Amino acid sequence: MKNILITGGAGFIGSHLVKRFVKNYPNYNIYNVDSLTYAGDLNNLKEIENKKNYNFFRIDINNHDEIINLFKSKDISDVIHLAAESHVDKSIESSYEFAKTNVLGTLSLLEACRKVWIEPYQNNIFYHISTDEVYGSLGLDGSFNEKSKYDPNSPYSASKASSDHFVRSYYKTHKLPILISNCSNNYGPFQHKEKLIPNILNSLINREKIPIYGDGKNIRDWLFVDDHCDAIELIFKEGLVGQTYNIGGDFEISNIDLAHLIIKIFDQIKSNPAGFSEKLLEFVDDRAGHDFRYAIDHNKITKELGWRPKTNFNDGINETINWYLKKL
Ligand SMILES: NC(=O)c1ccc[n+]([C@@H]2O[C@H](COP(=O)([O-])OP(=O)(O)OC[C@H]3O[C@@H](n4cnc5c(N)ncnc54)[C@H](O)[C@@H]3O)[C@@H](O)[C@H]2O)c1
């Protein structure tokens, strides 16, 4: 029997994970804690909202007293921590909010574990979900592995890097049983439209300009959200305490090529003439501090736990486009 707290469960990745855990573990109680910022939406969870093992609490993770109460009253045994301010653009103007949620909010949860769980913490896990952006930016060659130097460039990645360090420090200092994973860019249904792929789709559906930063040559590695959740579930069950795992999609593409690809598939689905929506593309001023390239070496999780990305990008993006076409 476990009482698992998933933070940020009304967001993009969190809602996929909560639904998966509620369905896969009917004997575990799943507690979704989310403060419902603009990025959280309970509609993402409609299909499980009445399940017996699902519970939602609207709590800001920085509200330490409420977090402690929840830990005690629900006998929380494990935490999978996804709640965060997650949009790089917003972090440039609202860095303080990012430090508050991503750094202090993580600390509030770590402190709750330390205060409420009983040493030697044999039946507990604090699993922190993080990003590959903590490693900074790559040139055209190479990839990030778990030993890569932390070198964050945006206030978002700086706040996530800081939270990773705090989590690790609680393992070293307090022997708290932690896990960390750093993942590349996710895509799929239920992502907020501020993010690149939903933003392109939103513009296509509404026949608005599709803004592309700079020259569009920045490269990202894309992973379908279900594959990320496969990895999270596996790490949660089988990961070695104290370890970090890098998770990547093996699918690198420049932003402009990604936009061309999505436009092509969209026009096919809508039976538009080839190239019909290309005219919507518009290059705009580059994002300040825009990282050039991220790429992930996921050998460790592949060798040790047997995970690899399994969704072909074409299949994943078709599913995503069709979902947004129904939703938007
Ligand atoms: N989306 C990606 O491509 C990606 C890649 C790697 C890692 N991550 C990490 O995964 C996690 C989830 O990312 P996402 O894309 O689903 O984010 P998201 O922005 O879609 O969701 C974040 C959720 O956290 C909630 N939240 C924000 N501040 C809170 C607070 N103070 N207290 C309680 N809840 C709060 C929001 O309401 C929202 O539901 C984040 O930690 C992010 O850094 C995301």
The ligand as an SDF file (V2000), in Angstrom:
LIG
                    3D

 44 48  0  0  0  0  0  0  0  0999 V2000
    7.3660   20.0120  -20.7350 N   0  0  0  0  0  0  0  0  0  0  0  0
    8.6020   19.5890  -20.9650 C   0  0  0  0  0  0  0  0  0  0  0  0
    9.0140   19.4980  -22.1190 O   0  0  0  0  0  0  0  0  0  0  0  0
    9.5040   19.1930  -19.8150 C   0  0  0  0  0  0  0  0  0  0  0  0
   10.7220   18.5500  -20.0950 C   0  0  0  0  0  0  0  0  0  0  0  0
   11.5310   18.1480  -19.0340 C   0  0  0  0  0  0  0  0  0  0  0  0
   11.1350   18.3840  -17.7330 C   0  0  0  0  0  0  0  0  0  0  0  0
    9.9560   19.0370  -17.4720 N   0  0  0  0  0  0  0  0  0  0  0  0
    9.5840   19.2490  -16.0780 C   0  0  0  0  0  0  0  0  0  0  0  0
    8.4030   18.4860  -15.8510 O   0  0  0  0  0  0  0  0  0  0  0  0
    7.5560   19.1500  -14.9090 C   0  0  0  0  0  0  0  0  0  0  0  0
    6.1760   19.3360  -15.5130 C   0  0  0  0  0  0  0  0  0  0  0  0
    6.2930   20.0950  -16.6980 O   0  0  0  0  0  0  0  0  0  0  0  0
    4.9890   20.4730  -17.5430 P   0  0  0  0  0  0  0  0  0  0  0  0
    5.4340   20.7980  -18.9030 O   0  0  0  0  0  0  0  0  0  0  0  0
    3.9520   19.4450  -17.3290 O   0  0  0  0  0  0  0  0  0  0  0  0
    4.5570   21.8240  -16.8050 O   0  0  0  0  0  0  0  0  0  0  0  0
    3.1580   22.5810  -16.7900 P   0  0  0  0  0  0  0  0  0  0  0  0
    3.4960   24.0260  -16.7390 O   0  0  0  0  0  0  0  0  0  0  0  0
    2.2710   22.0760  -17.8670 O   0  0  0  0  0  0  0  0  0  0  0  0
    2.5120   22.1390  -15.3940 O   0  0  0  0  0  0  0  0  0  0  0  0
    2.9870   22.5930  -14.1610 C   0  0  0  0  0  0  0  0  0  0  0  0
    1.9080   22.3690  -13.1280 C   0  0  0  0  0  0  0  0  0  0  0  0
    2.4260   22.8100  -11.8460 O   0  0  0  0  0  0  0  0  0  0  0  0
    1.4250   23.5480  -11.1920 C   0  0  0  0  0  0  0  0  0  0  0  0
    2.0820   24.4930  -10.2700 N   0  0  0  0  0  0  0  0  0  0  0  0
    2.8390   25.5590  -10.6100 C   0  0  0  0  0  0  0  0  0  0  0  0
    3.2570   26.1960   -9.5080 N   0  0  0  0  0  0  0  0  0  0  0  0
    2.7630   25.5150   -8.4440 C   0  0  0  0  0  0  0  0  0  0  0  0
    2.8550   25.6720   -7.0440 C   0  0  0  0  0  0  0  0  0  0  0  0
    3.5510   26.6770   -6.4980 N   0  0  0  0  0  0  0  0  0  0  0  0
    2.2460   24.7790   -6.2410 N   0  0  0  0  0  0  0  0  0  0  0  0
    1.5240   23.7550   -6.7800 C   0  0  0  0  0  0  0  0  0  0  0  0
    1.3930   23.5640   -8.1050 N   0  0  0  0  0  0  0  0  0  0  0  0
    2.0010   24.4300   -8.9320 C   0  0  0  0  0  0  0  0  0  0  0  0
    0.6520   24.2450  -12.2990 C   0  0  0  0  0  0  0  0  0  0  0  0
   -0.6520   24.6430  -11.8710 O   0  0  0  0  0  0  0  0  0  0  0  0
    0.6280   23.1820  -13.3790 C   0  0  0  0  0  0  0  0  0  0  0  0
   -0.4990   22.3480  -13.2540 O   0  0  0  0  0  0  0  0  0  0  0  0
    8.2510   20.4680  -14.5750 C   0  0  0  0  0  0  0  0  0  0  0  0
    8.9440   20.2880  -13.3620 O   0  0  0  0  0  0  0  0  0  0  0  0
    9.2120   20.6800  -15.7260 C   0  0  0  0  0  0  0  0  0  0  0  0
   10.3440   21.4020  -15.3060 O   0  0  0  0  0  0  0  0  0  0  0  0
    9.1320   19.4340  -18.4940 C   0  0  0  0  0  0  0  0  0  0  0  0
  1  2  1  0
  2  3  2  0
  2  4  1  0
  4  5  1  0
  4 44  2  0
  5  6  2  0
  6  7  1  0
  7  8  2  0
  8  9  1  0
  8 44  1  0
  9 10  1  0
  9 42  1  0
 10 11  1  0
 11 12  1  0
 11 40  1  0
 12 13  1  0
 13 14  1  0
 14 15  2  0
 14 16  1  0
 14 17  1  0
 17 18  1  0
 18 19  2  0
 18 20  1  0
 18 21  1  0
 21 22  1  0
 22 23  1  0
 23 24  1  0
 23 38  1  0
 24 25  1  0
 25 26  1  0
 25 36  1  0
 26 27  1  0
 26 35  1  0
 27 28  2  0
 28 29  1  0
 29 30  1  0
 29 35  2  0
 30 31  1  0
 30 32  2  0
 32 33  1  0
 33 34  2  0
 34 35  1  0
 36 37  1  0
 36 38  1  0
 38 39  1  0
 40 41  1  0
 40 42  1  0
 42 43  1  0
M  CHG  2   8   1  16  -1
M  END
$$$$
